[in-house]
Structure formats: structure tokens, C-alpha cells
Amino acid sequence: MTRPIEDPAGAASTSSSVAELDEAVTRCVACPRLVEWRERVAAEKRAAFRDQRYWGRPVPGFGPTDASVALVGLAPAAHGANRTGRMFTGDRSGEFLYRALFDVGMASAPVSEAVDDGLRLNGVRITAPVRCAPPDNKPTPAERDNCRPWLARELELLRPTLRAVVVLGSYGWQSLLPVLAADGWTIPRPRPKFGHGAERTLSGREGGELHLLGCYHVSQQNTFTGRLTPEMLREVLERAKELAGVS
């Protein structure tokens, strides 16, 4: 039987591949409040999904391990990724995102339904600073910090091919900047502010460049009100593809 992981920093640092890291992520129990919440949601379920078996664990990243673009969100949704086990899968936000990824040629299908649906991503990997569904979609600062090593190690493993990062929302933006700084990327001062369409190019200690792009989050609060339209999302994704050299 695989053992629960209480020390994300130790487990992340010893993961030698993205696949190994993904497996370790699913065993994390570092945040008691999040563990209790994700498991309670998985047991109680939503009426519409009462016949389904919920994932109820931390959610690993999704996409190729040699991606040129990373897409960083916030955290799994209680009845979305916490149910299906795949980032942005099983809710309206995911429907909006995967439709756009398909439209720009970064997904093999316009819908992401389940981990075994055969969907493939092209050149992009989806991840998040928090891997467990938090109550009210609001992780605490301590929970965010506990989870940080998973994202840091994932981006470190992707570094040989990673050229651009699209950040969905201000929470992901603020969570990501310390991770990039710790990995040797030079963060301008004053620190770049989040905004839809924001774009900054970071330099690395080895002379490389990383393009950082901001996009409003694909939450229903943004998509239902028209603050974020499909065209706006496609434009950011196309720009990320251009900067990263994704065909």
C-alpha cells in the first residue's frame, strides 16, 4: 500500500520525473482542512453525480511532460476536478477552457469529460498552485505555501522545454511569482501586476527567457458576465503559442 505524504517539499524534491511527481501529488495529506473537505465532498457528492465515484484526492497536472506552455489556474473545483481527477474537468469552467484549447489546436477534442476519455493536449500542460479542492474555492495562505513545492518541482522538471506560462487569475499570478523567483528567474521590480493581457518576459540565470502572460480566470463569474469571452481567451492562448513556438 502506498504511503500518504505529509512532507510535500521532501517528496517533490526527490521526484525525478513528472510522472513520479504526479503520482506523489495524489498521496499528499499535508493540509488537514483540505483533506477533510475533499473527502467529505467525495462522500456526500452532488445529486447530479450521486452514481459516480469521486476522485477525492489531490489532482496532478495534465498534459505532456515536454510542454512549451504551462497553464496555471487556482485549485480543483469540488465537483469538477475533485470528482474526475483531471484539472479543469467536469465543470463549466473546464468546458470553457477546453473549447478554447481545441479551437487554437492545443487539445485533441473540445470537451474534457474523464481521465480515460482519450483527450490529448498539444504543447501545453495544465497545473495549479493548490492541488486539493478548498472550501469556497479559498485556500489559506498556509495551504498555498504547503502546496508550493509541487508546482515548483513541476515547473523545474518542465524547464528544458518551457517557454511561456499563461496564468488564469490574480491568485495564480501572485502564487507563481515566488516559485519562479526561487527557480532563478529574474522578477522585475516593482513586481509585475496581474491583468488580462499582461505580458512580461523574464530572464533566467542561464540566459534563457520565460514569457509570462495574464488571463482572467475561466470561472463562471467571469465567463457568464462576459468579462472573459471565448475570443479573449483564444487571443491569449494564441499569443502564448506564438511566443513558445508551438505549431
Buried (B, 14 or more C-beta within 10 A) or exposed (E): EEEEBEEBBEBBEEBEEBEBBBBBBBBBBBBEBBBEBBBEBBEEBEEEEEEBEBBBBBBBBBBBBEBBBBBBBBBBBBBBBBBBBBBBBBBBBBBBBBBBBBBBBBBBBEEBBBEEEEBEBBBBBBBBBBBBBBBEBEBBEEBBBBBBBBBBBBBBBBBEBBBBBBBBBBBBBBBBBBBBEEBBBEBEEEEBEBEBEBBBEBBBEEEBEBBBBBBBBBBEEBBEEEEBBEEBBBBBBBBBBEBBEBE
